[in-house]
Amino acid sequence: MKKNIIIIITICLSFYSFSQETSQSFSLQEAINYALENNRKAINAARDIDAAKAQKRETTATGLPQLNAELGYNNWLKQQVIIFDIDNDGNLDAIPNGAKQSITGTATLSQKLFDGTYLVGLQSAKVFLEISKNAKVKTDLEVRKAVIEAYGNVLLAKESILILERNIEVLEKNLYETNKIFENGLEEEESVEQLQITLSGVKSNLNNTNRLKTLAFQMLNITLGLEIYSKTTLTDDLENLSSQNMNLSLLDSKDNVEHTIDYLIAENDKTSKELLLKLEKSKALPTLNAFINGAYSGNSNKFTFTHNDQKWFGSSLFGVNMNIPIFSSGMRSAATQRAAINLEKSIEDLTEVEQQLKFKIASAKSDYKFAIEDYGNKKDNLNLAERIEQKNQVKFFEGIASSFDLRQAQTQLYTSQQEYLQAMLDVINKKAELETVLNEIQNN
């Protein structure tokens, strides 16, 4: 019995230590750093770079010497024969054409001497690697932005729950006192009912916000690259983060559109279209290849190839092949024209991206500036709403204000509370959006 108890305690401690290990805490910057290493999209973007490097090596290798070997075994089930008239008398005779069985081994070394498509392929592989690297930067920026938004949503839900719980506590106290006054005949029943309606609405919001908090944690876990039900603790709070993210100097940053990742990706697309045009033009050029091979063959009417006295005959061949495109019925010309049209489209697309980015940067700066201004406004409004609600509470219990006036003041306060929380979150999110479009990573 004692042994069983020890085993059970050991198992429980193991589960406890395991749960402790799986619980992780993050500041916002720690969450960003963790996601850049563990987010599934970020991981796959890094794999795309590795794949592009492998493709570059593969493309390069196609122009280097290639060595291939071939081993063939033939066994005539019904041999071919040679027909001849040995006496010129019209009577045909036949003899077997060669041996019944044969084995041939050949090794061939080949080398491209000139191929325009290969040269373009080398350039394309380099551009493809650059595209993959830029895609990784773009993915990291999007992951960073997603982490900030998910982290902020969790903080918003947590702060909302604290405020709603405090509001419920105050409302329950007001309802209790009002109910006592009503029981003594000094207050109308409507006043009690008004408070009950308000309390019911706040409790409903609290239940919904608790559910939203659970979903917000799950979304954050997915963004971080954790299991959806992992236990995660956040060490930053909404108010401090909003204060840290008020960086007006960011509004004065230069609009270097050419350095943004979206512009670089559009430029990569133009470069790839230029290479496709070069590829189509290169198909009209001759290709030159050289090869040298060596072979050994053995022949026998029976399988004697493993015998020491089997005769083997060697041969070797060197050659150069040139393939000259002459006439394609206009196919190459049409393909070249199509590639040229696509290049013109990519040039227009690059100009469009440049203009769109200028607008996005201006819009993001405007939104960020407004978020900072709105934060100050919502903070002042909250202070006013708190004072108004407190005054109406005093007036209500002194019999000066009605229950409707109190409920209106309370509703105004609750709205101001949520608007203030949302304003803090907007400061954080709008700064992240501006940094993303500017391609600027700044530690908070």
C-alpha positions as CSV (number, residue, x, y, z in Angstrom):
1,M,0.0,0.0,0.0
2,K,2.8,2.4,0.9
3,K,4.5,1.6,-2.4
4,N,1.4,2.4,-4.4
5,I,1.0,5.8,-2.6
6,I,4.6,6.7,-3.5
7,I,3.9,5.8,-7.1
8,I,0.8,7.9,-7.2
9,I,2.5,10.9,-5.7
10,T,5.4,10.5,-8.2
11,I,3.0,10.5,-11.1
12,C,1.1,13.6,-9.7
13,L,4.4,15.4,-9.3
14,S,5.4,14.5,-12.8
15,F,2.2,15.9,-14.2
16,Y,2.6,19.0,-12.1
17,S,6.1,19.6,-13.3
18,F,5.0,19.0,-16.9
19,S,2.2,21.5,-16.6
20,Q,4.7,24.0,-15.1
21,E,7.1,23.5,-18.0
22,T,4.3,24.0,-20.6
23,S,3.2,27.3,-19.0
24,Q,5.1,30.3,-20.6
25,S,5.1,34.0,-19.9
26,F,5.8,36.7,-22.4
27,S,6.3,40.4,-22.6
28,L,5.2,41.9,-25.9
29,Q,8.8,42.0,-27.3
30,E,9.4,38.4,-26.0
31,A,6.2,37.3,-27.7
32,I,7.4,38.9,-31.0
33,N,10.8,37.3,-30.7
34,Y,9.3,33.9,-29.9
35,A,6.8,34.1,-32.9
36,L,9.6,35.0,-35.4
37,E,11.2,31.7,-34.5
38,N,8.2,29.5,-34.0
39,N,5.3,30.9,-36.0
40,R,4.4,28.3,-38.6
41,K,4.3,30.8,-41.5
42,A,7.7,32.2,-40.4
43,I,9.2,28.7,-40.3
44,N,7.9,27.9,-43.8
45,A,9.2,31.3,-45.1
46,A,12.6,30.3,-43.8
47,R,12.2,26.9,-45.5
48,D,11.4,28.7,-48.8
49,I,14.8,30.4,-48.6
50,D,16.5,27.0,-48.1
51,A,14.5,25.6,-51.0
52,A,15.6,28.6,-53.2
53,K,19.2,28.0,-52.3
54,A,18.9,24.3,-53.2
55,Q,17.2,25.3,-56.5
56,K,20.1,27.7,-57.2
57,R,22.6,24.9,-56.7
58,E,20.5,22.6,-58.8
59,T,20.4,25.2,-61.7
60,T,24.1,25.7,-61.5
61,A,24.8,22.0,-61.6
62,T,23.0,21.6,-64.9
63,G,25.8,23.5,-66.6
64,L,28.6,21.5,-65.0
65,P,30.0,18.2,-66.3
66,Q,27.5,15.3,-66.1
67,L,28.7,11.7,-65.8
68,N,26.2,8.9,-66.5
69,A,26.7,5.1,-66.7
70,E,24.5,2.6,-68.5
71,L,24.6,-1.2,-68.2
72,G,22.6,-3.3,-70.6
73,Y,21.9,-7.0,-71.0
74,N,20.3,-8.5,-74.1
75,N,19.1,-12.1,-74.7
76,W,17.6,-12.9,-78.0
77,L,14.6,-15.3,-77.5
78,K,14.4,-15.6,-81.3
79,Q,17.5,-14.4,-83.0
80,Q,17.6,-12.3,-86.0
81,V,19.3,-13.8,-89.0
82,I,21.3,-12.7,-92.0
83,I,19.9,-13.8,-95.4
84,F,22.3,-14.5,-98.3
85,D,22.7,-16.5,-101.5
86,I,26.1,-18.0,-101.3
87,D,26.0,-19.9,-104.7
88,N,24.0,-17.3,-106.6
89,D,21.6,-20.1,-107.5
90,G,18.5,-18.5,-106.0
91,N,18.6,-20.7,-102.9
92,L,18.7,-18.5,-99.8
93,D,20.6,-19.4,-96.7
94,A,20.4,-17.9,-93.2
95,I,22.8,-17.6,-90.3
96,P,22.3,-16.1,-86.9
97,N,23.1,-12.3,-86.7
98,G,25.6,-12.2,-83.9
99,A,25.7,-13.9,-80.5
100,K,22.5,-14.8,-78.7
101,Q,23.4,-12.9,-75.6
102,S,25.4,-9.6,-75.0
103,I,26.3,-7.2,-72.2
104,T,27.3,-3.6,-72.8
105,G,28.6,-1.1,-70.2
106,T,28.8,2.6,-71.2
107,A,30.0,5.7,-69.3
108,T,29.3,9.1,-70.8
109,L,30.7,12.5,-69.8
110,S,28.8,15.4,-71.2
111,Q,29.4,19.2,-70.9
112,K,27.4,22.2,-72.0
113,L,29.6,24.5,-74.0
114,F,27.0,27.2,-74.7
115,D,23.3,27.5,-73.9
116,G,21.7,30.9,-73.6
117,T,18.8,29.5,-71.5
118,Y,21.3,28.2,-69.0
119,L,22.8,31.6,-68.5
120,V,19.4,33.1,-68.0
121,G,18.6,30.3,-65.6
122,L,21.5,31.1,-63.4
123,Q,20.3,34.8,-63.2
124,S,16.8,33.6,-62.5
125,A,17.9,31.3,-59.6
126,K,19.7,34.3,-58.0
127,V,16.5,36.4,-58.4
128,F,14.3,33.6,-57.0
129,L,16.5,33.5,-53.9
130,E,16.2,37.2,-53.5
131,I,12.4,36.9,-53.8
132,S,12.3,34.2,-51.1
133,K,14.4,36.4,-48.8
134,N,12.1,39.4,-49.3
135,A,9.1,37.1,-48.8
136,K,10.6,36.1,-45.4
137,V,11.0,39.7,-44.4
138,K,7.4,40.4,-45.5
139,T,6.2,37.4,-43.5
140,D,8.2,38.4,-40.4
141,L,6.6,41.9,-40.6
142,E,3.1,40.4,-40.8
143,V,3.8,38.0,-38.0
144,R,5.1,40.8,-35.8
145,K,2.0,42.8,-36.5
146,A,-0.3,39.8,-35.9
147,V,1.4,39.2,-32.5
148,I,1.0,42.8,-31.4
149,E,-2.7,42.7,-32.3
150,A,-3.3,39.3,-30.7
151,Y,-1.4,40.4,-27.6
152,G,-3.3,43.6,-27.4
153,N,-6.7,41.8,-27.7
154,V,-5.8,39.6,-24.7
155,L,-4.9,42.7,-22.7
156,L,-8.1,44.5,-23.8
157,A,-10.2,41.5,-22.7
158,K,-8.4,41.3,-19.3
159,E,-8.7,45.0,-18.6
160,S,-12.4,44.9,-19.7
161,I,-13.1,42.1,-17.2
162,L,-11.5,44.0,-14.3
163,I,-13.6,47.1,-15.1
164,L,-16.8,45.1,-15.5
165,E,-16.2,43.3,-12.2
166,R,-15.7,46.7,-10.5
167,N,-18.8,48.0,-12.1
168,I,-20.8,45.0,-11.0
169,E,-19.5,45.4,-7.5
170,V,-20.7,49.1,-7.4
171,L,-24.0,48.2,-9.0
172,E,-24.8,45.4,-6.6
173,K,-24.0,47.8,-3.7
174,N,-26.3,50.5,-5.2
175,L,-29.0,47.9,-5.9
176,Y,-28.8,46.6,-2.3
177,E,-29.1,50.2,-0.8
178,T,-31.9,51.2,-3.2
179,N,-33.8,48.0,-2.4
180,K,-33.6,48.8,1.3
181,I,-34.8,52.3,0.7
182,F,-37.7,51.0,-1.4
183,E,-38.6,48.5,1.3
184,N,-38.9,51.4,3.7
185,G,-41.2,53.1,1.3
186,L,-38.8,56.0,0.5
187,E,-38.1,55.0,-3.1
188,E,-40.2,53.9,-6.1
189,E,-39.9,50.3,-7.4
190,E,-38.9,51.6,-10.8
191,S,-35.5,52.7,-9.3
192,V,-34.8,49.2,-8.2
193,E,-35.8,47.9,-11.7
194,Q,-33.6,50.3,-13.5
195,L,-30.6,49.2,-11.5
196,Q,-31.5,45.6,-12.1
197,I,-31.6,46.2,-15.8
198,T,-28.2,47.9,-15.7
199,L,-26.7,45.1,-13.6
200,S,-28.1,42.4,-15.9
201,G,-26.6,44.1,-18.9
202,V,-23.2,44.5,-17.3
203,K,-23.2,40.8,-16.1
204,S,-24.0,39.7,-19.7
205,N,-21.1,41.8,-21.0
206,L,-18.8,40.2,-18.4
207,N,-19.8,36.7,-19.5
208,N,-19.2,37.5,-23.1
209,T,-15.9,39.2,-22.4
210,N,-14.7,36.1,-20.5
211,R,-15.5,34.0,-23.6
212,L,-13.7,36.6,-25.8
213,K,-10.6,36.4,-23.5
214,T,-10.4,32.7,-24.0
215,L,-10.6,33.1,-27.8
216,A,-8.1,35.9,-27.6
217,F,-5.6,33.7,-25.8
218,Q,-6.1,30.9,-28.3
219,M,-5.5,33.3,-31.2
220,L,-2.3,34.5,-29.5
221,N,-1.1,30.9,-29.0
222,I,-1.7,30.1,-32.7
223,T,0.2,33.3,-33.7
224,L,3.1,32.5,-31.4
225,G,3.3,28.9,-32.9
226,L,2.1,27.3,-29.6
227,E,-0.6,24.7,-29.2
228,I,-3.9,26.4,-29.1
229,Y,-4.7,25.4,-25.5
230,S,-1.2,26.2,-24.1
231,K,-1.2,28.1,-20.8
232,T,0.2,31.6,-21.6
233,T,0.9,34.5,-19.2
234,L,1.4,38.1,-20.3
235,T,3.7,40.3,-18.3
236,D,2.9,43.7,-20.0
237,D,-0.2,45.7,-19.4
238,L,-2.3,47.8,-21.8
239,E,-1.7,51.2,-20.3
240,N,2.1,50.9,-20.1
241,L,2.3,49.5,-23.7
242,S,0.2,52.4,-25.0
243,S,2.5,54.9,-23.3
244,Q,5.6,53.2,-24.7
245,N,4.1,53.2,-28.2
246,M,3.5,57.0,-28.3
247,N,6.5,57.9,-30.5
248,L,5.8,61.1,-32.4
249,S,9.2,61.0,-34.1
250,L,7.9,58.1,-36.2
251,L,5.6,60.6,-37.9
252,D,8.7,62.6,-39.1
253,S,10.4,59.5,-40.7
254,K,11.2,59.8,-44.4
255,D,8.9,58.1,-46.8
256,N,11.6,55.9,-48.4
257,V,9.3,53.9,-50.6
258,E,12.1,52.3,-52.4
259,H,13.3,50.7,-49.2
260,T,10.0,49.2,-48.2
261,I,9.5,45.5,-48.6
262,D,6.4,45.8,-50.8
263,Y,8.3,47.9,-53.3
264,L,11.3,45.5,-53.3
265,I,8.9,42.6,-54.0
266,A,7.3,44.5,-56.9
267,E,10.8,45.3,-58.1
268,N,11.6,41.5,-57.9
269,D,8.6,40.8,-60.1
270,K,9.8,43.3,-62.7
271,T,13.3,41.7,-62.7
272,S,11.8,38.3,-63.1
273,K,9.8,39.5,-66.1
274,E,13.0,40.9,-67.6
275,L,14.6,37.5,-67.3
276,L,11.6,35.8,-68.9
277,L,12.0,38.1,-71.9
278,K,15.7,37.3,-72.1
279,L,14.9,33.6,-71.8
280,E,12.5,33.8,-74.8
281,K,15.2,35.6,-76.8
282,S,17.9,33.1,-75.9
283,K,15.8,30.3,-77.3
284,A,16.7,31.6,-80.8
285,L,20.4,31.1,-80.1
286,P,22.3,27.9,-81.0
287,T,23.2,25.4,-78.2
288,L,26.6,23.6,-78.2
289,N,27.3,20.4,-76.2
290,A,30.2,18.1,-76.1
291,F,30.5,14.5,-74.9
292,I,33.0,11.7,-74.6
293,N,32.1,8.1,-73.7
294,G,33.7,4.7,-73.2
295,A,32.1,1.4,-73.5
296,Y,32.9,-2.3,-73.1
297,S,30.8,-5.1,-74.6
298,G,30.8,-8.8,-74.4
299,N,29.0,-11.4,-76.6
300,S,28.2,-15.0,-76.1
301,N,25.7,-17.7,-77.1
302,K,25.5,-18.7,-73.4
303,F,25.8,-16.7,-70.2
304,T,29.6,-16.9,-69.8
305,F,30.1,-13.2,-68.8
306,T,31.4,-14.2,-65.4
307,H,34.1,-16.5,-66.8
308,N,37.7,-15.4,-66.8
309,D,38.1,-16.3,-70.5
310,Q,35.1,-14.1,-71.6
311,K,36.3,-11.6,-74.3
312,W,35.4,-8.0,-73.8
313,F,35.7,-5.3,-76.5
314,G,36.3,-1.7,-75.7
315,S,35.2,1.4,-77.6
316,S,35.3,5.2,-77.1
317,L,33.6,8.1,-78.8
318,F,34.0,11.9,-78.6
319,G,31.6,14.3,-80.2
320,V,30.2,17.9,-80.3
321,N,26.6,18.6,-81.1
322,M,25.2,22.0,-82.2
323,N,21.5,22.6,-82.2
324,I,20.6,25.6,-84.4
325,P,17.0,26.9,-84.3
326,I,15.9,28.0,-87.8
327,F,12.2,28.2,-88.2
328,S,9.4,27.9,-85.6
329,S,6.4,29.2,-87.6
330,G,6.4,32.4,-85.5
331,M,6.1,30.5,-82.2
332,R,9.3,32.0,-80.7
333,S,8.4,35.5,-81.9
334,A,5.0,35.3,-80.3
335,A,6.5,34.0,-77.0
336,T,9.0,36.9,-77.1
337,Q,6.2,39.4,-77.7
338,R,4.1,38.0,-74.9
339,A,7.1,38.2,-72.5
340,A,7.7,41.9,-73.6
341,I,4.0,42.7,-72.8
342,N,4.3,41.1,-69.4
343,L,7.4,43.2,-68.7
344,E,5.6,46.4,-69.6
345,K,2.7,45.3,-67.3
346,S,5.2,44.7,-64.4
347,I,6.7,48.2,-65.0
348,E,3.2,49.7,-64.6
349,D,2.6,47.6,-61.6
350,L,5.8,48.8,-60.0
351,T,4.7,52.4,-60.5
352,E,1.3,51.6,-59.1
353,V,2.8,50.0,-56.0
354,E,5.0,53.0,-55.5
355,Q,2.0,55.4,-55.6
356,Q,-0.1,53.1,-53.4
357,L,2.8,52.9,-50.8
358,K,3.0,56.6,-50.6
359,F,-0.7,56.8,-49.9
360,K,-0.5,53.9,-47.4
361,I,2.4,55.6,-45.5
362,A,0.5,59.0,-45.4
363,S,-2.7,57.2,-44.3
364,A,-0.9,55.1,-41.6
365,K,0.8,58.3,-40.3
366,S,-2.6,60.0,-40.1
367,D,-4.2,57.1,-38.4
368,Y,-1.4,56.9,-35.8
369,K,-1.5,60.6,-35.1
370,F,-5.3,60.4,-34.7
371,A,-4.9,57.4,-32.3
372,I,-2.6,59.4,-30.1
373,E,-4.9,62.4,-30.1
374,D,-7.9,60.2,-29.5
375,Y,-6.2,58.5,-26.6
376,G,-5.9,61.8,-24.8
377,N,-9.5,62.8,-25.7
378,K,-10.9,59.4,-24.4
379,K,-8.8,59.7,-21.2
380,D,-10.3,63.1,-20.5
381,N,-13.8,61.9,-21.3
382,L,-13.4,59.0,-18.9
383,N,-12.5,61.3,-16.1
384,L,-15.5,63.5,-16.9
385,A,-17.8,60.4,-17.1
386,E,-16.5,59.2,-13.7
387,R,-17.2,62.5,-12.1
388,I,-20.7,62.7,-13.7
389,E,-21.6,59.2,-12.6
390,Q,-20.4,59.9,-9.0
391,K,-22.4,63.1,-8.8
392,N,-25.5,61.4,-10.1
393,Q,-25.1,58.6,-7.5
394,V,-25.0,61.3,-4.7
395,K,-28.0,63.1,-6.2
396,F,-29.9,59.8,-6.6
397,F,-29.5,58.8,-3.0
398,E,-30.3,62.3,-1.9
399,G,-33.5,62.1,-3.9
400,I,-32.5,64.9,-6.3
401,A,-31.9,62.8,-9.4
402,S,-34.1,60.1,-10.8
403,S,-33.1,56.4,-11.4
404,F,-33.2,57.2,-15.2
405,D,-30.6,59.9,-14.8
406,L,-28.4,57.6,-12.8
407,R,-28.7,54.8,-15.4
408,Q,-27.9,57.3,-18.2
409,A,-24.8,58.4,-16.3
410,Q,-23.7,54.9,-15.6
411,T,-24.2,53.9,-19.3
412,Q,-22.1,56.9,-20.3
413,L,-19.4,55.8,-17.9
414,Y,-19.3,52.2,-19.2
415,T,-19.1,53.5,-22.8
416,S,-16.3,55.8,-21.9
417,Q,-14.4,53.0,-20.1
418,Q,-14.6,50.8,-23.2
419,E,-13.7,53.6,-25.5
420,Y,-10.6,54.4,-23.4
421,L,-9.4,50.8,-23.5
422,Q,-10.0,50.7,-27.2
423,A,-8.1,54.0,-27.6
424,M,-5.1,52.5,-25.8
425,L,-5.2,49.4,-28.1
426,D,-5.5,51.6,-31.2
427,V,-2.3,53.5,-30.3
428,I,-0.4,50.1,-30.2
429,N,-2.0,48.7,-33.3
430,K,-1.7,51.9,-35.4
431,K,2.0,52.2,-34.6
432,A,2.5,48.6,-35.6
433,E,0.7,49.2,-38.9
434,L,2.9,52.3,-39.6
435,E,6.0,50.4,-38.8
436,T,4.9,47.5,-41.1
437,V,4.3,49.7,-44.1
438,L,7.5,51.6,-43.4
439,N,9.4,48.3,-43.0
440,E,10.8,49.6,-39.7
441,I,11.2,47.2,-36.7
442,Q,11.6,49.1,-33.4
443,N,11.7,47.4,-30.1
444,N,9.1,48.6,-27.6
